[in-house]
Amino acid sequence: MIQDDRMELPEGLAWLRRSPDGRAWLATLPTWLAECAERWSLRLGQPFGYAFASLALPAELPDGTAVVLKLQYPDRESRHEADALARWDGDGAIRLLGHDPRRRALLLERCRPGSPLHELPPDRALDVLTGLLPRLWRPAGTPFTPVAEEAAGWIDRMPRNWERAGRPYERRLLDAAVALLTELASSQGEQVLVNQDLHAGNVLSAEREPWLVIDPKPLTGEREFSVAPMVRGRELGHSPAAVRHRLDRLSAELRLDRERVRGWTIGQTLAWSLDGDAVIGHHLEVVRWLLDER
């Protein structure tokens, strides 16, 4: 079994060692892994290398079924992942096979072969996304956080985070994002289940269906909001032309209001452009490209 300080963390989880809460969570992992393995009679493999807010391991059930055991770091954005997967019930997304809320542990269907969607040519990947998204837009209310509430938090925190980080980008970006989020949050259309982190790395090839969504960060909001992570995601190309092409295609083919998609992309992308004091430069580039497209 994995030992605490000797555990070989995926590189993306190394940041957890820098905070008391992160170290405390890491210290629980050996016990929780053993308890989950016993609860679900799992044979565990080595952790997957890609990770940032959870530890995920390939595993097998006693009958040889390939599954994934995922232990989530207790962040706010993923706390209703299990609820979203249960709501979708395998329709376009991986199946939730078991859930231990106290340990934030999820037993999940494993995607095989599991290659990410961004290995396809960009337009073929967009074909897949336009087919998947309407299946995920389910009517939803509790327990999911409304987009309007999430946006209010961004509006409140963004100016303070910008000051704290030393004003790392132009004030015009901040002012534009706050104005757009304020207007969009109060004028939304029909509320459905949306995934604020659906990019081409979170869609994997599978056997049960050709492609399945993983790792949702669910909210309830209008459909236009859910396209933002795909528009900004650099997996399918990172240039003004590539970003605008995704904006145009997804808006047109999904019959969404292009200006609202553009506005949500600017607002959420800028809100996610600071990680502590670290600036995510490619997020800022997307915001500038979309603000300056006229």
C-alpha positions in Angstrom: 0.0 0.0 0.0 1.1 3.5 -0.6 3.1 5.1 2.2 2.6 8.7 3.2 5.8 10.7 2.7 7.2 8.1 0.4 4.2 8.2 -1.9 5.2 9.1 -5.5 2.6 11.8 -6.2 1.6 12.6 -9.8 3.4 15.9 -10.6 0.2 17.9 -10.7 -0.5 17.1 -7.1 2.8 18.4 -5.7 1.3 21.7 -4.8 -0.6 20.0 -2.0 2.6 19.6 0.0 2.9 23.4 0.3 -0.2 23.9 2.5 -1.3 22.5 5.9 -4.6 21.4 4.5 -2.9 19.7 1.5 -0.5 17.9 3.7 -3.3 16.7 6.0 -5.2 15.3 3.0 -2.1 13.5 1.7 -1.6 12.0 5.2 -5.1 10.4 5.0 -4.6 8.8 1.6 -2.9 5.5 2.7 -5.7 4.8 5.2 -8.5 5.8 2.8 -7.0 3.9 -0.1 -6.9 0.7 2.1 -10.4 1.3 3.3 -11.8 1.9 -0.1 -10.0 -1.1 -1.5 -11.5 -3.3 1.2 -15.0 -1.8 0.8 -15.2 -2.4 -2.9 -12.8 -5.5 -3.0 -10.4 -3.7 -5.3 -7.0 -4.6 -6.7 -5.3 -1.3 -7.1 -2.8 -0.2 -9.7 -0.4 2.7 -9.6 -1.8 6.3 -9.8 -2.5 7.8 -13.1 0.0 10.5 -13.9 -2.4 13.2 -14.9 -4.0 14.8 -11.8 -4.4 18.2 -10.2 -7.2 18.0 -7.7 -7.6 14.3 -7.0 -5.7 11.0 -6.9 -7.0 8.5 -9.4 -5.9 4.9 -9.7 -6.8 2.1 -12.1 -8.3 -0.8 -10.3 -10.1 -4.1 -10.8 -13.2 -5.6 -9.2 -13.1 -9.3 -8.2 -14.7 -10.3 -11.5 -11.9 -8.5 -13.4 -14.0 -5.4 -14.4 -11.7 -2.5 -15.0 -12.6 0.6 -12.9 -11.1 3.7 -11.5 -10.8 4.7 -7.8 -10.8 8.5 -7.4 -10.1 10.3 -4.1 -10.9 14.0 -4.4 -9.1 16.8 -2.6 -12.0 18.6 -0.9 -12.2 21.6 -3.2 -15.5 23.4 -3.8 -15.7 23.0 -7.6 -15.8 19.2 -7.7 -17.9 18.5 -4.6 -21.0 17.6 -6.7 -19.2 15.5 -9.3 -20.8 12.3 -8.0 -24.3 13.9 -8.2 -23.7 15.0 -11.8 -22.5 11.5 -12.9 -25.5 10.0 -11.2 -27.8 12.4 -13.0 -26.3 11.5 -16.4 -26.3 7.8 -15.5 -23.8 6.9 -18.2 -25.4 8.9 -21.0 -22.4 10.6 -22.6 -20.4 10.4 -19.4 -18.6 7.7 -17.4 -20.8 5.7 -15.0 -20.6 6.2 -11.2 -20.4 2.7 -9.7 -19.9 3.7 -6.1 -19.6 6.7 -3.8 -18.2 7.3 -0.3 -19.0 10.9 0.6 -17.0 11.0 3.8 -13.8 10.1 2.0 -14.8 12.0 -1.2 -14.1 8.7 -2.9 -15.7 7.7 -6.3 -15.7 4.3 -7.9 -15.9 4.9 -11.6 -16.2 3.2 -15.0 -12.8 3.1 -16.7 -12.5 4.3 -20.2 -10.6 2.1 -22.6 -8.5 2.8 -24.6 -8.8 6.1 -22.8 -7.1 8.5 -25.3 -8.1 12.1 -25.0 -10.3 13.9 -27.5 -7.6 16.3 -28.4 -5.8 13.5 -30.2 -8.3 13.9 -33.0 -8.0 16.7 -35.6 -9.7 19.8 -34.2 -12.8 19.8 -36.3 -13.5 16.1 -35.7 -13.1 16.8 -32.0 -15.7 19.6 -32.3 -18.0 17.1 -34.1 -17.8 14.9 -31.0 -18.5 17.8 -28.6 -21.5 19.0 -30.5 -22.9 15.5 -30.3 -22.2 15.1 -26.6 -23.3 18.4 -25.1 -27.0 18.3 -25.7 -27.2 15.0 -24.0 -25.6 16.5 -20.9 -27.9 19.5 -20.6 -30.4 17.9 -18.2 -32.9 19.8 -16.0 -31.2 20.4 -12.7 -31.6 22.2 -9.4 -30.4 21.1 -6.0 -27.7 20.2 -5.0 -25.9 22.0 -7.8 -24.6 25.6 -7.3 -26.2 28.1 -9.7 -23.9 29.8 -12.2 -25.2 33.1 -10.9 -23.9 32.3 -7.4 -20.6 31.2 -8.8 -20.3 34.3 -10.9 -21.1 36.5 -7.9 -18.1 34.9 -6.2 -15.8 35.7 -9.1 -17.0 39.3 -9.3 -16.3 39.7 -5.6 -12.9 38.0 -5.6 -11.4 39.1 -8.9 -10.5 42.7 -8.0 -9.0 41.6 -4.7 -7.0 38.8 -6.3 -5.8 41.2 -9.0 -4.5 43.6 -6.4 -2.9 40.9 -4.3 -1.1 39.5 -7.4 0.4 42.9 -8.2 -2.1 43.9 -11.0 -0.6 41.3 -13.4 -2.8 42.3 -16.4 -4.6 45.3 -17.8 -7.4 46.9 -15.8 -9.5 46.9 -18.9 -9.7 43.1 -18.8 -10.9 43.2 -15.2 -13.5 45.8 -15.8 -14.8 44.1 -19.0 -15.0 40.7 -17.3 -16.9 42.0 -14.2 -19.3 43.9 -16.4 -20.0 40.9 -18.6 -20.5 38.5 -15.6 -22.8 41.0 -13.9 -25.0 41.3 -17.0 -25.0 37.7 -18.0 -25.7 36.2 -14.6 -28.9 38.2 -14.2 -30.3 37.5 -17.7 -29.9 33.8 -18.3 -32.1 31.5 -20.2 -33.3 28.0 -19.1 -31.3 26.5 -16.3 -29.7 23.1 -17.0 -26.8 21.0 -15.7 -23.6 22.5 -17.1 -20.0 21.5 -16.7 -17.6 24.4 -16.2 -14.5 22.3 -17.0 -15.5 20.4 -20.2 -12.4 20.6 -22.4 -10.9 18.2 -24.8 -8.7 16.6 -22.2 -11.8 15.6 -20.2 -13.4 13.5 -22.9 -11.9 10.1 -23.4 -12.3 7.3 -25.9 -14.2 4.3 -24.5 -15.8 1.0 -25.5 -19.3 1.4 -24.3 -19.6 4.6 -26.3 -16.9 6.1 -28.6 -16.4 9.0 -26.2 -17.3 9.7 -22.6 -17.0 12.8 -20.4 -14.9 12.5 -17.2 -14.2 14.9 -14.2 -17.2 17.2 -14.4 -17.3 20.4 -12.3 -21.1 20.8 -12.4 -23.2 23.9 -11.9 -26.7 24.9 -13.1 -26.9 27.6 -15.6 -27.8 28.5 -19.2 -26.4 26.4 -22.0 -24.2 29.2 -23.3 -22.1 29.0 -20.2 -21.1 25.4 -20.7 -19.2 26.1 -24.0 -16.7 28.5 -22.4 -14.1 25.9 -21.5 -14.1 24.5 -25.0 -13.7 27.9 -26.6 -10.7 28.8 -24.4 -9.1 25.3 -24.2 -5.8 25.3 -26.0 -5.9 21.5 -26.6 -7.6 22.1 -30.0 -5.3 25.0 -31.0 -4.2 28.2 -29.3 -4.4 31.2 -31.6 -6.9 34.0 -32.2 -8.2 32.1 -35.3 -8.6 28.8 -33.5 -10.4 30.4 -30.5 -12.8 32.3 -32.8 -13.4 29.2 -34.9 -14.5 27.2 -31.9 -16.7 30.0 -30.7 -18.3 30.3 -34.2 -18.8 26.6 -34.8 -20.1 25.6 -31.3 -22.4 28.6 -31.1 -23.9 28.0 -34.6 -24.2 24.2 -34.5 -25.6 24.1 -30.9 -27.9 27.1 -31.7 -26.5 29.2 -28.9 -26.2 33.0 -28.6 -22.7 33.7 -29.8 -22.4 36.9 -27.8 -23.4 35.3 -24.6 -20.9 32.4 -25.2 -18.2 35.0 -25.9 -19.1 36.9 -22.7 -19.1 33.8 -20.5 -15.8 32.8 -21.9 -14.2 36.1 -21.2 -15.6 36.2 -17.7 -14.9 32.7 -16.5 -11.5 32.6 -18.2 -10.3 35.7 -16.5 -11.7 34.4 -13.2 -9.6 31.3 -13.6 -6.5 33.2 -14.8 -4.9 33.5 -11.4 -3.8 30.5 -9.3 -2.7 32.2 -6.1 0.0 34.6 -7.3 0.6 32.6 -10.5 -0.7 34.0 -13.7 -2.1 31.6 -16.4 -0.8 33.5 -19.4 -2.7 31.5 -22.1 -6.0 32.4 -20.3 -5.2 36.1 -20.5 -4.4 35.7 -24.2 -7.9 34.2 -24.9 -9.5 37.1 -23.0 -7.6 39.7 -25.0 -8.3 38.0 -28.3 -12.1 37.9 -27.6 -12.2 41.4 -26.3 -10.3 42.7 -29.3 -12.1 40.8 -32.0 -14.2 43.7 -33.1 
